[in-house]
Each structure stands twice: as C-alpha cells, then as structure tokens.
Amino acid sequence: MLTRIKTLRPTYAVIDLPSYSHNISIAQHLSGRGEVMAIVKANGYGHGADRLAEYIMKKNGIKNFGVATISEAVKLREVLGNDVNITVMGYIDKNFYPEVYENNIILTVFDYYIAETYHKFLQEKDTNANVVIKLETGMNRLGFNTDNFDICGFMEKYDRFEISMFMTHLSSSDTDFEYTNLQMKRFDDFMHKNRLDYPTSVFNSSAVVNFRNKYTYTRPGIMTYGYVYADYEVDLKPVMRIYSKIVQIKCIKKGESVSYNRTFYAPRDMTIGVIPVGYADGYFRCFSNRGHVYIDGYRCPVIGNICMDIMMVDITKLPESSYSSDVELMGEHVTAEMWAEWAGSISYEMLCAISERIPRVYHSD
C-alpha cells in the first residue's frame, strides 16, 4: 500500500510522526508546569491534522487541541473520540452552534455578539457549555479589550458559560521582546485586577522558546512542525519532506528559452530535467529562476517559469547515474525557511500551502 501511495504521483510528501512527537516533547519541557494545547489548524499546517493528533494523543498524552474552524473541529472529534478537549479559536457562525453542542466543542468568545447569540442558544437548550474568553492585549485582531471589559458584569449576564480558559495572542514574541512583555503585563494585570482564578493561555511557539512560561496552557504551532524563531538553538526536527522524480530529460542549445514567457535563456548548452510539480501543488511560481532542488547531493537550480503542474531544473552537472534518483524539493538540504526566503514570506505559509493533491506518506515508529 505504501508503494502504491508513493506512486500515485511522482511527487509526494513524507510526514515523520516520531519527529512531530519529538517536537511536542520539547514544547512540553519548555512549557514547564504548563500543559501543551497542540495547534493543528489548517490541516496540521499542511501535514495532516488527524494523523498527527491521534499520534501525539497516544505518544505524548496530549489532551488539548486547537483548531480554527468548526469543520476542522468536527473532523478531529470523529477521529479522537470524546476524551480530549477541542477548542475552535476562530469565528463560528451561529448556524453551526448545534454542531458545537453535539460534538462537545469549546467555542472561543471574543465579542458581545458571539456571547449573546451563543448564550441564547444555550438557554434554548437549557444547558451550560465550556467557553474560552479571548482578551485583546495588543495584537489588535480578536478579543475583548482589557482596558474596558467588564468581566464581572459579563459573567453575571452570561451565566450559561463555564469559562475553561482566558486567552490572549502575542503579536511579536519572535521579534519584539519589550512589546511581548507589555502584552503579558496587560493580561496579568487584567486577571489580577478582577481577581480571576481561571486557567490561562498566552504563549505561542516563539514565546515558548524565548520566555519562561507561567500560564496554564501553551499553544505551540509552528515549532511542533520543526521551525521556530529563537535566540538559541532548539533541537527541533522538520516533520515534512517532499520528493519528486525527473520524468523527462532534455538537451538544449545555448540561447534557447525555457518555459512560459521565455524568462530563461540558456547561457550555454544545457541538460534540463522536467519535474512534475508546480504552483498548483504549492511550489510557488515566485520560485521561478530563484529556487533549487537537490538530487544525490547536487544542487540543481530551477530555470524558467514554474508551471501549474511542472517545472524545469538545470541538471547539466548531474551524473547520468543520478537521473533516476529522488528529487528533494524539501528535506535535508532545502527547508521551508528557504522556500519562505524565495517567496518573501514565512515558513508557516509555505507548509500550509502544500496542496492536498501531493500524497502524504506517514512514517511512524
């Protein structure tokens, strides 16, 4: 079956589950007395949320998971069963409150409209439900502003809510430590001023590695997939590797052009390899004439515009004996951070953009 999955397309991704577990263990250690809420939104940052979550539930004892949408939450509940907590950190339309209720999903309340509509739903059901209260401390995205949020009046009015956690989100824990400390102070001051003795969650990945955690839960995301921005070396292991094959070899003459719009002209006689991967797979068009792959340890530049399903690389220096070897698109020599540099982006976007049409092959113990 494994061989069949690999040959579904010449291009496939290998997801290393023990590496994911290893990264979760590091997050657990750095969380101190705090507990890890594993962030598996966006299909586990493109890695496959279901397989990852099930694996670390068994291997690492993870009991808390964070997603962004109700559909992600329902799917995860079907896989993991009822013994874990699943929190939707994003917006859920009131039309889907029945799914929240039926699947025991924890909803995040970050404004009065959500509080009003969800509380009304619970009143009609004559039931209570766990919720997360999100506070705005400087991200200026989602949350009640700590400067004027009457939490005592809120709790009195919305008495169907069982608050499972107070949460905020840090904007710059990888780049601006002073501002991060300010956000933490705003959060701490709000909790202290209102004498709130509830579980808390503040730290994302870069905060986990750059600060000492004092909160109930951490919410590591990108670090669990092998990448983080830190001031020191963290022994993380990238979880995803992507490979392909050369499916045709062409010899071109000096001055000939390659691919759409003729953005590359051969400076000499060249041998080029045609590889079945393109921007529809998440191998961005902006990598054209910038990116590179590795084949048997040889660096092979991408030449010409990347197409929807196909790209070309310079294999002039590659020995003929290596023509049938795996093409490393992402792995030991090419990282998601390199992709991000080529795209002027971040590793998060690169991983999340890997298309579903690239088959995932899962390696376990």
N, C-alpha and C positions, 0 to 999 in steps of 0.2 A: 504493500500500500504506500509506503514511504517513497519508493522509487516512482510509483505512479503519480504521486503528488508533485515530485520534483520535475517530472517530465510533462506535466500538464502545460507548462510553458518553459522555455529555456531559462527564463528569468524567474527566480524565486527568492524568498527571504527565509533565513534560518533564525528562529527565536529560541534562545538558550534559556530555558527555565531556571536551571541552577544559578545562572548569573543574576537573574532577577531576584531570586531568593537571597543571594549573597548581598545584593544592594539593599534589599529590605532589612537584612540583619544589621548592616551598617547604620541605616536610618534608625533602627530600634535602639542601637547602642548610643547613638548621638542624641536621641530623644530623652536620655536619662530616665527619670521616673515617669515620663510621659509615654503615652501609647500611640502607636502609629495608626493613622487613618490612611490607607493606601488609596492614592488618587488614580483611578482607572478610566477617567472620562476619555472621550474621543477614541473609543475602542482601545483603551490602554495605550494612548499615544501612538496608535497605529500598529501595536504589537499583538492585539487580540485580548480584550479585557476578560473574556470568560475563562480562557485557559490560564491566564496569569493569576487571576483572583482565586480560582479553585486551587492552584498550586500553592500559593502562599498562605491560604487558609489552612492547608494541611501541613505545610513545611514550617511555617513561621508562626502559626497560631493567630494570624490576623483576623480580627472580628469586626473591623470597621472599614467601610469603603465609601469613597466619594466619587460621584459622577456629576454630569452637567444637565442631563435631560431625563424626563420621565421614561422615555423608551429605553435608554441605557439602564435605568434602574430596574425596570420590569424584567428585562432580559437577564440581568445579573441575578435577580431574585430567583428566577426559574432555574438557574444553574447552581446557585449556592445554597438554596433552601432557606429556612427561617431562623437559623442560628446566628446570623450576622446582622449588623446594622448597615443600612444603605442610605446615604444622605444625598439628596439632589441639591447641589449648591447653586444651581441656576434657577431661572424662572419656569414655573409650571402654570399653564393656563387653567382657569377654574373648571373647564370642561373635563379635565383629567384628574380632578380630585378623587373621583371614585377609584381610579387605578392606584392612586397614592394610598387610599384607605385599604383597598383589597389586598395590596401587596406589602403592607406594613412599611411604607417608605417614609423616611424622615424628610419633611419639607423645610426649606430654609425661608424664613420670613425676614424680608429686608425693607418693607414699606407697609404703610397702613392699608393700602388697597388689598394686598395679599392677606394681611391679618384679618381684615373684615370679611373677605369672601371665604377664606378657609375656615374661619371661626363659625360663620353662618352654616357652612356645610356640616361641620362637626355638631352643631346644635341640632340640625335636622336629623342627624344620625343618632343623636343623644349619646355621644361618646367623646372621649378625650383623645389627644394624639400628641406624640413627641414632635417637637419642632426645634430647629436651630434659629437663634436670633443673631443676625449679622449686623455688626456695627461698622460705621464709616469712620476711619481714623486718618485718612489721608490719601487713599487710593483714588477717591472720587469716582467710584464705579457703582457698587451696590452697598446698601446698608443704611441704618438709622444713624443720623449724625449724633455723635456723643455730646455735642455742645448743648443740644436742646431736646434730647429724647427722654420723655417722662416714662421711665421703665416701670415705676410703681403703678402709675395710672394705667399703663398698658397691660400689666399683669392682672390688675383688678378687673379691667374690662374684658380681656380675652382669657377667661378662666378655664376654657377648654384646652388651652395649650399646656402641655407638660414640657418645660424647657429642658432639653437634653444637653445644650451647649450654647455658650456665647462665643462668637467667632468674629474675627476681622481678617483682612488680607493686606499683606505688606507689599508695597509697590517697588521697593528698590533695595531689598536685602542683599543683592549681589553687587550693588554699585554705590550706595549711599548709606553708610552705617549710622551717620548722625540722624538722618531722617527716619531710618528704621527705629532707632531708639526713641525718637519723638512719637512715632506711631504706637510703639509698645507702651509708652508713658500715658498717652491718651486713653488707651484701652484699660490699662491698670487703674488709672485714676477714676474712670467711669465705674469699674467694678467695685473699687474701694468706697467711693462716694455713696454709692447706692447699696452698699453692704450686701453684695450679691455673692453668694457662696454656691456657685454652679461650675460644672466643667467648662473649660476654656480651650480655645484653639487659635493660635496666631501664626505659627511657623510654617512657611513653605520650604522648598528644598534648600535654597541658598541660605535661609535663616537657620535651618537645621545644622548646616556645616560651618556657619560663621558666628553663631551666637550660642549661648548656653540656654537650653530650654527650661522654662519654669511653668509651662502650661500643661493642661491635662492631655491634650492630643496634639500631635504634629500632623501635617498634611503634605508629606513629601510626594512630589510628582516626578519631575524630570530626572532627579538623582537616582530614582529607582530603576530608570531605564539606562543609566550608565553615564549621565552627563550632569555637570553642575559647575557653577562659577564660584570658586573658593580661593581664599588666600593661601591655602596649603594643599598638599597632595592628599586626595581622598581615594582610597583603593576601590573605586567603582569599576564595574565591568559592563561595557556596552552589551545590550541584550540582543540587538538585531544586527544581522549581517545579510547582505544582499549580493547574489551572484547571478551571472548570466553566461551565455556562450557566444562565440563567434559563429554566425550562421552563413556568412559568405565572405570571401576574401577577394579583393580587387587590387589590381596593379594599375596605377595611374601615372601619367607623364607630367613632367614639370609644366606648370601653367594651367593644368586642368582644375576645374572647380568641383566642389563637393556640396551636395545637399541644396535645399531650398535657398533661393535668393543669392546663391553664389557668394557667400560671405567668407569662404576659404578657398585660396588658390594654392596649389601645391608648389612649394619653393624648389622642389627637386622631384625626381622620380620617386614614387612612394608606394608602399603597400598599406592598404587600409582594411580594417576589419569592420564588418557590419554586425551590430549587436541589437537584438530585439527588445529594446526598452526605450521609452520615450516619455514625453511630458504627461501623457495620459496615465502613466504609471507612477507619477510623482518625481520623475527625473526631469527637473525643470528646464525649460527652454533657455533660461538665462545662463545655464551651464555651458551653452554653446561656445566653442573656442576658448573655454576657460577651465573646464573640469578635466579630470583624468581618471583612469581606471588602472588597476594593477592586474597583470597576467603573469603568473610564475615569477613574481618579484620584479617584473619590468613595468615601469611607469609609461602608460600609453595615453597621450593627450586626446581629448575629444576634439574632433575637427568638423567644421561646418555646423549648420543649424540642426539642433536636435528636433526630430520629427515627433509626431504623436505617438508612434509605436516603435521607432527605430532611431538609432544613432550610429555614427561612424567614429572610429578611433584610429590613430596612427600606430601601426604595428610594424613599421619598417625595420626596427631594430630587434623585433621579437623573433627568436629562433623558430623555424618551421615546426620543430618538435613540440612547441608550446601552443600551436594554433588550436588544438582541441582542449586546452586546459580551461578551468573555470576563470571567468572574468569577475574580478572583485569590484563591485560597484560601491559597496560599503562594507567595511570589515577591519582587518588588522592594519591596513595601510591607508585607508580612506575612511574618515569619520563623518558623523553627522555634523560636527562642527566645521569641517572642511566644506561640506555642502552649503552650510549656512554662510560661510565666508564668501563663496562663489555667488550666492544669491543675495548677499547683503541682508541677511535675516538672522534667525536664531535656530538652534538645534531642535527646539520644540516643533516649529513649523515644518522642518524637514521630515521629522519622524511621522507627524500626524498626516502629512500629505501623501505618504506611500499608499498607492491605490490598492483597493480590495482585489483587483484583478492580478496582483502579484501573489501567488500562493504562499502561505506561511507553512513552514515545516518546523514542528516543535521538537526540540531536543530536551529530554529530561534525564534523570539520574540513570 
